[in-house]
């Protein structure tokens, strides 16, 4: 099994099941002791902002704010630089613990030894 899990989520409210699956897998992996790096891209970029995850609802799914808190508690959350720029989101706007970084950092993380990358 990979020692690190890099998850890129591209879906938000536009594809709620795919979005929820990504956050759920990330939170469960962190809770299981796996090193997790969760990347918010595309429509999931909005969830880097305070209060936005609370607006997301999907029947029979864990609340998104709790999943994000779980990932931040033991893993990392990164907002894509270009996705942030397209939405006029700056580092000062995001949740505590969320960083903004670009494709070079994503590729570096995803290509590291003993790493598994997933895209939702």
Secondary structure as GFF3:
##gff-version 3
##sequence-region A 1 120
A	DSSP	beta_strand	4	9	.	.	.	ID=ss1
A	DSSP	three_ten_helix	13	15	.	.	.	ID=ss2
A	DSSP	alpha_helix	16	31	.	.	.	ID=ss3
A	DSSP	beta_strand	35	40	.	.	.	ID=ss4
A	DSSP	three_ten_helix	42	48	.	.	.	ID=ss5
A	DSSP	three_ten_helix	53	55	.	.	.	ID=ss6
A	DSSP	alpha_helix	64	74	.	.	.	ID=ss7
A	DSSP	beta_strand	76	80	.	.	.	ID=ss8
A	DSSP	alpha_helix	81	86	.	.	.	ID=ss9
A	DSSP	three_ten_helix	91	93	.	.	.	ID=ss10
A	DSSP	beta_strand	98	101	.	.	.	ID=ss11
A	DSSP	alpha_helix	103	110	.	.	.	ID=ss12
A	DSSP	beta_strand	115	119	.	.	.	ID=ss13
###
